Amino acid sequence: MRAGNLILFAALIAAVIASFLYLGIDLGALVAGDSLAQMGKYASGFLQPDFSATHLHAIGRGALETLAMSAIGTLLAALLGLALALPAAGRFGGLALHATRLLLNALRAIPELVWAALMVLAAGLGPNAGTLALALHTAGVLGRLFAEALENTPREPAEAIRESGGGRLVAFCYGTLPGVWPQLVAYTLYRWENNIRMASVLGFVGAGGLGQMLYMSLSLFQEAQAATVILAMLLLVLAVDALSGWARQRWVSG
Amino acid sequence: MLNRAPRDPAALPRLLITVLALLLLWPGVNLSELDLAVLVDGDNTRAMGNFLAGFWPPAHDGEFLALLGRATLETLAIATAGMSLALLIALPAALLATRALSLSAVHRGGRPAWWAQLARWPVRGLLIFLRSVPEIVWALLFVRAVGLGPTAGVLAIAITYAGMLGKVYAEIFESVDARPTRALLEAGSSRLAAFAYGVLPNSAGEMLSYTVYRWECAIRASVVMGFVGAGGLGQQIDLSLRMFAGGEVASMLLTFLLLVLLADQLSRLLRARLT
């Protein structure tokens, strides 16, 4: 066991050294003489954020766009996820179970940014592409979590309603849903927090929001404007964290 | 027989809440320019269909596979090199930020004096700042600063993950049994010795397992960062997408899935072995 760990450790060190050699990164060149001063000059451009009214106005619009993308994307994902979670939890037989699980895994395995790049091709530039990308990836994540929640919830209430003559829909709404609802809300809020972070960077591939502004201003070497956009992103993320933390306390653990 | 109450007594409030939520979200639909119709629009579906039809068969000629192999190795190397740099930053930062090694806390039942807490804030603030900016934003900044290629990716991973690892390490140090450390500090040992013999033996397993988990995340992140030009598999995916080369995109997505799956297995194996 000890010798095994030693070999493992040596292999890890070797992997790290091999990585640096393979990439040919010259860390010495990064800190040598001129390049450090150049990077310092570049970084100092960010220290005077642009707070002019027109720029702040544009940022406000971008932030609202980002917020809307994340909220609508998450909502669509929750609806789609719930629709897919029912067959994935085995409500409609074995074949549907495996087919939807495969679909959910495929949706989830492809990162948001790749979805966004695909959606920009399919739906054109702009926030619509970002919303759809978020909805597709998140539907995969939420669908799986919802399916697990549905599987773990007790079946007795729904069965009791069915046996006393209620329809399938009524049994689901009044027998199953009340039990899983807090979990569904908690998962959706958690994904919303994630998605606000993603929504602010999806713009890098042209999917609207703050990310697109940041990409533009960095491409035009407007560091002052870029710094303000980064600040706005941080504020947005902090605000959404606080909001969803409050909503969680209010509706989930309360 | 039970009385049938055909109406849901809570129906009205629920309906009102739903209407209110829809009204609140309505401007959001406008702002996000949501238009599901584009997905079923004739021209778009045909263009998308053509593109997706190109996905099969995945590209597999020798030259492309060699390129794919190089890009995959580059992604792995970016994640590994980035993690090792992140460790170099995170360990000292965690030592500075953690309350577990506070001298003033020894005589105060584990709570450092106010000035000691204040002195730790700059490091804590730095770590918060490093991890709150998403890694892909760091990557974009570094691409502008050091040029296209893997160096930007390595630096971006190093910076973001240093912030995460530093915070988590500091918390792990605080969560282990404090009595050995306190005894060492009271007996007059140096803080570094107290760390090495009091904290480290109890926290090494947890630290290793978290680090391996983060390495797995770094692989996924380094693929995504390629989209802004930080090298690796992501950059190739972006290029092929722009050239509408469906087959190449398909085989690269498959490689990505395989890579994530392998990293997942390897990290599980390492964690089982090390802890």
Interface residues (C-beta under 8 A of the other chain):
Chain A: G4 N5 L8 A15 V16 A18 S19 F20 Y22 L23 I25 L30 S35 M39 Y42 A43 L64 E65 L67 A68 M69 A71 I72 G73 L75 A109 I110 P111 L113 V114 A117 L118 L121 A122 A123 G124 G126 P127 N128 G130 T131 L132 Y174 R197 S200 V201 F204 V205 G208 L214 Y215 L218 F221 I230 M233 L234 V237 L238
Chain B: D8 L25 P27 G28 V29 N30 L31 S32 E33 L34 D35 L36 V38 L39 N44 A47 M48 F51 L73 E74 L76 A77 I78 T80 A81 S84 S132 V133 P134 I136 V137 L140 L141 R144 A145 V146 P150 T151 V154 R220 V223 V224 F227 V228 G231 G234 I237 D238 L241 F244 L253 L257 V260 L270 R273 L274
